[in-house]
Amino acid sequence: MSESNSTLFYAGITLASGLITDFLINRLNRKQIEEDPKPIRSLQLRKRSFVNSKQAPVPEALLNSENPLLDEIKFLNSATCDIERVNHLSLGLDDEFPNIKSPLLGEGNLRSVFGGGGFLPDDAFIYCGSYVINTAVFGPGKRIDQTKKWLRAGPRKSLFFDPKTVKAAIVTCGGLCPGLNVVIRELYMSLHYNYGVQDIYGIKYGYKGFYTYDWIKFDANYVKNIHNLGGTILGSSRGGFDLNKIVEAIVNHGINQVFCLGGDGTHGGVLELFKELRKRKLKISIVGIPKTIDNDIAIIDESFGFETAVEEAINAIKSAYVEANCAENGVGLVRLMGRNAGFIAMSACNASRDAHVCLIPEFKFELYGDRGLLEYCYQRLKKKGTLVLVIAEGAGDAMLDYKVNVLETDASGNKKPQDVGVIVKDELTKYCKNKGMGITLKHIDPTYMIRTVPANPHDKIMCTQLAQNAVHGAMAGFSGFTVGHVNNRLAYIPIEELLSGKYSNRVVADSREWQRLLASTGQPSFLNNEEQMIQQKQQQN
């Protein structure tokens, strides 16, 4: 076959294939119209778009409500509601409750696919009665009605704030943590692109920035690439909380939404601001976004930056392992963050599988004695020739037979004790020397390397979810709350409840993670009179 004939042959096949395809599509469309001559309703499209969704269908009565947000607020404040109430700006005010349609509400059948404004179908919004349970696992005698129910986070179909009138401020407080810039960026993106807010400001260097420094007017170019950077473009600091000065600055700038990123201390400030704003009957929503690299904030599953910290901590343990195995009687000692909770140290050890001893603040231990830490380390070096220790910074408070001195306190009132890593390093070196053994010990402290890196993918996704849902809550008029994952679902948690002291997030002895660590390291309790201490603890309980 000649080249020209070959070209015509293949062109004919292509044309015929196209005609056959058009014919089949027309037949299929005609068949669908004949089977269902009625016009396609939006509810049918919603069902088709969410065929794999686990979310229960929203009752028609709720979908067709004139003001779903008002229905929700009335329900939350009713005597029959058992969901933990989140404060709302409408309470105590006599003004008419607004009914503003969310710009996220879409109408076209492809709106559930594309992003931007107007992309959510009806049943993607949060309606009256939606909650997240505090406990996911129930044993004998436990019932679902005995657990806390937190208000489910997410967009509301009707809003309290008209987006055209919103002016927002964002502030980062406390220490650095991977993911801060991601939250800042996504707060801006959600406010501006999803809701159309034009005036969004950044506050420099923590709470004192409200009344000390010029505010930064954000735009898309300013924040578009910051999610790939460590630290915070706003800067951060501890302390500087002056209630009246902060409130006056917020009012003078015409701000009606404030987003505060920080830990327990920062949330304490959010609570004070919320009370003062409510006292003055100001329609200003103030929202917390929980941040602590130690992962010790109560109620929520996990705080952003923690997974990144564990990932970086593993690299330090790897280095300690190499150092220990490349020297005679080699010891690699890694001191990690964890002032009150040992989650980073425990998780990094469980992931790396290279540590032989892990010490955290939650469990008491002794340095000296036949069953103490130093004798155990000496015996291991004698038999194996290598040792890797991982110590959380707060483990000094857990030492029963060594007094750790507090050197100073920071601006937030946190104690700054002696470095427990240096203490163990000096005591172990001296102990082995007295036993006639020379050791080569490398002390690694990666603290500032860990907290300044950009967030990893897991934490970036979490930061995005937290920021977007913080904005959804503020636009609906909720205030004095923080947003976090509870049982892997996003919820709004009243800050009074978060800081009530009824909850804690610490490593406990019977947790599976800690039991896995003990099985991995094979370490004992490092207590000389363990049986006696167990009896004393049982008597106290």
C-alpha positions in Angstrom: 0.0 0.0 0.0 1.4 3.4 -0.9 2.0 6.1 1.7 -0.9 8.3 0.4 -3.3 5.3 0.4 -2.2 4.4 3.9 -2.9 7.9 5.2 -6.4 7.9 3.6 -7.1 4.4 5.1 -6.3 5.5 8.6 -8.1 8.8 8.3 -11.2 6.8 7.2 -11.0 4.5 10.3 -10.6 7.6 12.6 -13.7 9.3 11.0 -15.8 6.1 11.3 -14.8 5.6 14.9 -15.9 9.2 15.7 -19.2 8.7 14.0 -19.9 5.5 15.9 -19.0 7.1 19.2 -21.3 10.1 18.6 -24.1 7.6 17.6 -23.7 5.6 20.9 -23.6 8.8 23.1 -26.8 10.1 21.4 -28.6 6.8 21.9 -27.6 6.7 25.6 -28.8 10.3 26.2 -32.1 9.6 24.4 -32.6 6.5 26.5 -32.0 8.4 29.7 -34.5 11.1 28.7 -37.1 8.5 27.8 -36.7 6.7 31.2 -36.9 9.9 33.2 -38.6 12.7 31.3 -38.8 14.9 34.4 -36.1 17.6 34.7 -33.1 16.6 36.8 -33.4 18.0 40.3 -30.4 19.4 42.3 -31.0 16.8 45.0 -30.4 14.0 42.5 -27.2 15.6 41.4 -26.0 15.9 45.0 -26.5 12.2 45.5 -24.7 11.3 42.3 -21.7 13.6 43.2 -21.4 12.1 46.7 -22.0 8.4 45.9 -19.0 7.4 48.1 -19.7 9.8 50.9 -20.2 8.3 54.4 -22.1 11.4 55.5 -25.8 10.8 56.2 -28.2 12.6 53.9 -29.4 15.9 55.3 -33.2 16.0 56.0 -35.2 18.1 53.6 -36.5 20.2 56.5 -33.0 21.4 57.3 -32.0 21.9 53.7 -35.0 24.1 53.1 -34.7 26.1 56.3 -34.8 29.9 55.7 -31.9 30.4 58.2 -30.1 27.2 59.1 -27.6 29.1 61.3 -30.3 30.6 63.4 -31.8 27.1 63.8 -28.5 25.8 64.9 -27.9 28.6 67.5 -31.3 28.1 69.0 -30.7 24.3 69.2 -27.3 24.7 70.9 -28.8 26.9 73.6 -31.9 24.7 74.2 -32.3 22.6 77.2 -32.5 19.4 75.1 -29.1 19.9 73.4 -26.2 17.8 74.8 -23.6 19.2 72.4 -20.9 21.3 74.2 -22.0 24.8 73.5 -19.7 27.2 71.6 -20.3 30.8 72.3 -21.9 32.9 69.6 -21.9 36.6 69.0 -25.7 36.8 68.8 -26.1 35.9 72.5 -26.9 38.8 74.8 -27.5 41.1 71.8 -30.9 42.5 70.9 -30.2 43.1 67.2 -32.0 41.1 64.5 -30.2 37.9 63.6 -28.7 38.3 60.1 -29.4 35.9 57.3 -26.5 36.0 54.8 -26.2 33.4 52.2 -22.7 31.8 52.1 -20.8 32.5 48.9 -19.6 28.9 49.1 -23.1 27.7 48.1 -23.1 26.4 44.6 -25.9 25.6 42.2 -24.4 23.9 39.1 -23.9 20.2 38.8 -20.1 20.6 38.6 -19.7 22.8 41.6 -18.8 19.9 43.8 -15.7 19.3 41.7 -14.2 22.7 41.1 -12.7 25.0 43.9 -13.2 28.6 44.6 -16.3 30.5 45.6 -19.7 28.8 45.1 -18.4 25.3 44.9 -20.3 23.4 47.7 -23.6 21.6 47.3 -26.2 21.8 50.0 -25.3 18.6 51.8 -21.7 19.6 52.2 -22.6 22.2 54.8 -22.9 21.6 58.5 -26.4 21.6 59.8 -28.2 21.7 63.2 -27.4 18.7 65.4 -24.0 17.8 63.9 -21.3 16.8 66.5 -18.1 14.8 67.1 -17.8 12.4 70.0 -14.9 12.7 72.4 -14.4 8.9 72.7 -14.2 6.5 69.8 -13.7 3.2 71.7 -16.3 2.0 74.2 -15.8 -0.9 76.6 -18.2 -2.8 78.8 -20.7 -0.6 80.6 -19.8 2.5 78.5 -22.4 4.2 76.3 -22.2 6.9 73.7 -24.4 9.2 75.7 -21.7 9.3 78.4 -19.1 10.9 76.3 -18.6 14.6 75.4 -20.1 15.8 72.1 -18.2 18.7 70.4 -19.7 20.9 67.8 -18.7 19.8 64.4 -16.5 22.2 62.4 -17.2 23.2 58.9 -19.0 25.7 56.6 -22.5 26.9 57.4 -25.0 27.6 54.7 -25.9 31.0 56.2 -23.5 33.4 57.8 -23.5 35.9 60.7 -20.9 38.2 59.0 -21.4 39.8 55.6 -18.0 39.0 54.0 -17.9 42.5 52.5 -17.7 44.0 56.0 -15.1 41.6 57.5 -11.7 42.9 58.6 -9.4 40.1 59.9 -6.2 40.0 61.9 -3.8 37.1 62.3 -1.2 36.7 65.1 1.4 34.0 66.0 2.5 33.7 69.6 4.9 31.5 71.6 7.7 29.4 70.3 8.3 28.4 66.7 6.7 25.3 65.2 6.6 23.8 61.7 3.4 24.8 59.9 2.9 28.3 61.2 3.3 29.8 57.7 0.9 27.2 56.2 -1.8 28.3 58.7 -1.2 32.0 58.0 -1.4 31.4 54.2 -4.5 29.3 54.3 -6.3 31.7 56.7 -5.7 34.4 54.0 -6.6 32.2 51.1 -9.9 31.0 52.7 -10.9 34.5 53.8 -10.1 36.1 50.5 -10.8 33.6 47.8 -13.6 31.6 49.4 -15.4 34.4 51.2 -14.2 37.5 49.3 -12.8 39.3 52.4 -10.5 42.2 51.3 -8.9 43.5 54.5 -6.6 40.9 56.2 -3.8 42.0 58.4 -0.8 40.3 60.0 0.3 41.2 63.6 4.1 41.2 64.2 5.8 39.5 67.1 2.9 38.1 69.1 0.4 39.8 71.3 2.5 42.9 71.9 2.5 43.5 68.1 -1.1 44.7 68.3 -0.1 47.9 70.0 3.7 48.1 69.3 4.3 47.6 65.6 2.7 48.6 62.3 0.3 46.1 61.0 1.0 44.2 57.7 -1.7 44.4 55.0 -1.7 41.0 53.3 -2.2 40.3 49.7 -1.9 37.2 47.6 1.7 37.9 46.5 2.8 38.4 50.1 1.6 34.9 51.2 1.6 32.7 48.1 4.9 30.9 48.7 5.2 31.1 52.5 3.9 27.6 53.1 7.3 26.3 52.0 9.2 28.3 54.6 9.9 27.4 58.2 9.2 29.7 61.1 6.6 32.5 60.8 6.7 35.5 58.5 5.0 37.5 61.3 7.6 36.7 63.9 6.6 35.5 67.3 7.2 36.2 71.0 6.2 35.2 74.5 4.4 37.5 76.9 3.4 41.0 75.9 -0.3 40.4 76.7 -1.9 43.8 77.6 -5.7 43.2 77.5 -6.8 46.9 77.2 -4.2 47.9 74.7 -4.9 44.9 72.5 -8.7 45.4 72.6 -8.3 49.1 71.8 -6.0 48.3 68.9 -8.5 45.8 67.5 -11.4 48.3 67.8 -9.4 51.2 66.4 -8.5 49.2 63.3 -12.1 48.1 62.8 -11.3 44.4 63.1 -14.2 42.0 63.6 -12.3 38.6 63.3 -9.1 37.7 65.1 -7.1 34.5 64.6 -4.5 33.6 67.3 -2.0 30.7 66.7 -0.5 29.4 69.9 -0.5 27.0 72.8 -2.1 27.0 76.3 -0.7 30.4 77.2 -1.9 32.0 73.9 -5.4 30.4 74.4 -5.5 31.8 77.9 -5.1 35.2 76.2 -7.8 34.4 73.7 -10.2 33.6 76.6 -9.4 36.9 78.3 -10.0 38.8 75.1 -13.2 36.9 74.4 -14.6 37.8 77.9 -13.6 41.5 77.4 -15.1 41.7 74.0 -18.3 40.1 75.2 -18.4 42.4 78.2 -18.2 45.4 75.8 -20.9 43.7 73.6 -18.6 44.0 70.5 -19.4 41.8 67.5 -15.8 40.6 67.2 -15.1 36.9 66.7 -11.8 35.7 68.3 -10.6 32.2 67.4 -7.7 30.1 68.6 -5.7 27.6 66.5 -3.8 25.2 68.7 -0.1 25.1 68.2 2.5 23.1 70.2 5.3 21.1 68.9 5.2 18.9 72.1 1.6 17.7 71.2 0.4 18.2 74.8 -2.7 20.2 74.2 -5.7 18.5 75.7 -8.8 17.1 73.9 -7.4 17.3 70.3 -5.9 14.2 68.6 -2.7 16.0 67.6 -1.3 19.4 67.1 0.3 20.6 63.9 4.1 20.5 63.6 4.3 17.4 65.8 4.7 14.9 62.9 7.4 17.1 61.3 9.2 17.3 64.6 9.2 13.5 65.0 10.5 13.1 61.4 13.4 15.5 62.1 14.1 13.9 65.5 14.6 10.5 63.8 17.6 12.0 61.9 19.2 13.0 65.2 18.8 9.5 66.5 20.3 8.1 63.3 23.3 10.3 63.9 23.6 9.2 67.5 23.4 5.6 66.5 26.2 6.0 63.9 28.4 7.8 66.5 27.8 5.1 69.1 28.7 2.3 66.7 31.8 3.9 65.4 33.6 4.3 68.8 34.8 1.9 71.5 32.2 2.0 74.3 30.3 4.6 72.2 27.3 6.4 73.6 25.0 8.6 71.5 22.8 10.9 73.6 19.9 12.8 72.0 18.1 15.5 74.0 14.7 16.3 72.4 11.9 18.7 73.2 9.1 17.8 75.6 8.8 20.1 78.6 5.8 18.3 80.1 5.1 15.5 77.7 7.3 13.0 76.0 5.4 12.4 72.8 8.3 13.5 70.5 10.8 11.3 72.2 8.5 8.3 72.4 7.3 8.5 68.8 10.8 9.1 67.4 12.1 6.1 69.2 9.2 3.9 68.1 9.8 5.0 64.5 13.6 4.8 64.4 13.9 1.5 66.4 17.6 2.5 67.2 17.2 3.7 70.8 18.1 1.6 73.8 16.8 3.9 76.5 14.0 6.6 76.3 13.4 8.9 79.3 10.3 11.2 79.4 8.7 13.5 82.0 5.8 11.2 82.7 7.7 8.4 84.4 9.9 8.7 87.5 13.4 7.1 87.5 16.6 7.1 89.5 20.1 7.7 88.4 21.9 5.8 91.1 21.6 2.4 92.7 21.8 -1.2 91.5 18.6 -0.7 89.4 19.2 2.9 88.4 19.9 4.3 85.0 23.7 4.6 85.3 24.2 1.0 86.3 22.0 -0.2 83.5 23.9 1.9 80.9 27.2 0.6 82.3 26.1 -3.0 82.1 24.8 -2.6 78.6 28.1 -1.0 77.4 30.0 -3.8 79.1 28.0 -6.4 77.1 27.2 -4.7 73.8 29.7 -1.9 73.5 27.2 0.7 72.3 24.3 2.7 73.8 21.8 5.2 72.4 19.8 7.3 74.9 16.9 9.6 74.0 15.9 12.1 76.6 13.0 14.5 76.6 13.9 18.0 78.0 11.4 17.7 80.9 12.7 14.3 82.1 14.9 16.2 84.6 11.7 16.7 86.7 11.3 12.9 86.8 14.6 12.1 88.4 14.0 11.1 92.0 17.6 11.2 93.3 19.0 14.3 91.6 17.9 17.9 92.2 17.6 19.8 89.0 18.0 23.5 89.5 15.6 26.0 87.8 17.8 28.6 86.2 15.2 31.1 85.1 11.7 31.5 83.6 10.7 32.8 80.2 8.3 35.6 79.3 5.4 33.1 79.5 6.3 32.0 83.0 7.7 28.6 81.9 10.5 27.2 84.0 13.9 26.8 82.3 15.8 24.2 84.3 19.3 22.7 83.9 19.7 20.8 80.7 18.9 17.2 81.6 21.0 15.9 78.7 24.1 17.6 80.1 23.4 16.2 83.6 23.1 12.6 82.3 26.1 13.0 80.1 28.3 14.2 83.0 27.0 11.7 85.5 27.3 8.7 83.1 30.9 9.6 82.1 31.9 9.9 85.7 30.1 6.7 86.7 31.7 4.6 84.0 35.2 6.1 84.7 34.8 5.1 88.4 34.1 1.6 87.2 37.3 1.6 85.1 35.5 2.1 81.7 36.3 4.9 79.4 33.4 6.0 77.1 33.1 8.1 74.0 29.8 10.1 74.4 28.3 12.4 71.8 25.6 14.8 73.0 23.2 15.9 70.3 20.6 18.6 70.8 18.6 19.3 67.6 16.0 21.5 69.2 16.3 24.6 67.0 16.9 22.5 63.9 13.7 20.6 64.5 11.3 23.5 65.2 12.5 25.8 62.4 12.0 23.4 59.4 9.1 23.7 57.0 6.1 21.4 57.7 6.0 18.0 56.1 3.0 17.0 53.9 1.1 15.5 56.8 1.3 18.7 58.8 0.6 20.9 55.7 -2.7 19.2 55.2 -3.6 19.5 58.8 -2.7 23.2 58.9 -4.9 23.7 55.8 -7.9 22.0 57.5 -7.5 23.9 60.7 -7.2 27.3 59.0 -10.2 26.8 56.7 -12.4 25.6 59.5 -11.3 28.4 61.8 -12.5 30.8 59.1 -15.8 28.9 58.7 -16.5 29.2 62.4 -15.7 32.9 62.5 -17.8 33.7 59.5 -20.7 31.9 61.2 -20.3 34.2 64.3 -18.9 31.6 66.7 -16.3 33.0 69.1 -14.1 32.0 72.0 -13.3 28.6 70.6 -10.4 26.6 69.2 -10.5 24.2 66.3 -8.9 20.7 66.3 -9.2 17.1 65.3 -11.1 14.9 67.7 -11.2 11.2 66.6 -10.0 12.4 63.2 -13.0 14.8 62.7 -12.7 18.6 63.0 -14.6 20.1 65.9 -15.1 23.5 67.6 -14.0 23.4 71.3 -14.9 26.1 73.8 -11.7 27.6 75.2 -13.1 27.6 78.7 -13.4 23.8 78.4 -10.0 23.4 76.9 -8.4 25.3 79.8 -10.6 23.9 82.5 -8.1 21.5 83.9 -10.4 18.6 83.4 -8.4 17.2 80.5 -4.7 16.4 79.9 -2.7 15.0 77.1 0.3 13.0 78.5 1.9 9.7 77.8 0.3 7.1 80.1 1.8 3.7 81.2 -0.9 1.5 79.7 -0.9 3.3 76.3 0.0 1.0 73.4 2.6 3.4 72.1 4.5 3.3 75.4 4.2 -0.4 75.7 5.6 -0.7 72.1 8.5 1.4 73.2 9.3 -0.8 76.2 9.1 -3.8 74.0 11.5 -2.2 71.5 14.1 -0.9 73.9 13.8 -3.6 76.6 14.5 -0.9 79.2 13.4 -1.5 82.9 11.8 1.1 85.1 15.1 2.4 86.6 13.6 2.3 90.1 15.4 0.7 93.0 12.1 0.1 94.9 9.6 -0.3 92.1 7.3 -2.6 94.0 7.1 -0.1 96.9 6.4 2.8 94.6 3.6 0.8 92.8 1.9 0.1 96.2 2.2 3.8 97.1 0.6 4.9 93.8 -2.2 2.4 94.2 -2.9 3.7 97.7 -3.0 7.3 96.4 -5.5 6.3 93.7 
